[in-house]
Amino acid sequence: MKKTILLGAILLAGVVSAFPFRTSCGTVVNVTQTEGYTMEQITNFLQFVNYNECGTKPKGITLYIH
C-alpha cells in the first residue's frame, strides 16, 4: 500500500511539473524539463523553445502561476 501511494505521488508530481506552452507561431509544446528552475530560467528556456520552433525570439513571455 505504501509503495502504491508513493508511486502515485511521484507520478502526480511529474504531471504537475508539465505544462503546455503556445509559441508565437501557434505551435503548442508540452514543457516538462523545468523542475527546480527559477522563473527567470523558465522564461529563458521558453524563449529558446520559441526560437527553435518559430525562428524568432519573442518580445515577452507571460507566465501564469496557479
C-alpha positions in Angstrom: 0.0 0.0 0.0 2.8 2.4 0.9 4.5 1.7 -2.5 1.3 2.5 -4.3 0.8 5.8 -2.5 4.5 6.8 -3.1 4.3 5.9 -6.8 1.1 7.8 -7.2 2.7 10.9 -5.5 5.7 10.7 -7.8 3.5 10.4 -10.9 1.4 13.3 -9.7 4.4 15.4 -9.1 5.6 14.6 -12.7 2.3 15.6 -14.1 2.1 18.9 -12.2 5.5 20.0 -13.4 4.5 19.6 -17.1 2.6 22.4 -18.8 1.7 23.4 -22.4 3.4 26.4 -24.0 2.0 28.1 -27.0 4.8 29.6 -29.1 4.5 32.9 -31.1 3.8 31.0 -34.3 1.0 28.9 -32.7 2.7 25.6 -32.0 1.9 24.1 -28.7 4.8 22.4 -26.9 4.5 20.3 -23.8 7.2 21.5 -21.4 8.4 19.0 -18.9 12.1 19.9 -18.2 11.7 22.8 -15.8 11.6 21.2 -12.4 13.8 23.2 -10.0 14.2 26.2 -12.4 13.7 29.8 -11.3 11.1 31.9 -13.1 13.9 33.7 -15.0 15.4 30.3 -16.1 11.9 29.1 -17.2 11.4 32.3 -19.2 14.8 32.0 -20.9 14.1 28.3 -21.6 10.8 29.2 -23.2 12.4 31.9 -25.3 14.8 29.2 -26.5 11.9 26.8 -27.3 10.1 29.6 -29.2 13.2 30.3 -31.2 13.7 26.6 -32.1 10.0 26.3 -33.1 9.4 29.6 -34.9 12.8 31.0 -35.7 12.1 34.2 -33.8 12.7 35.4 -30.2 9.5 36.6 -28.6 9.2 40.2 -27.3 8.0 38.8 -24.0 6.7 35.8 -22.2 3.9 35.8 -19.6 3.9 33.1 -17.0 0.7 32.3 -15.0 1.1 30.6 -11.7 -1.9 28.7 -10.2 
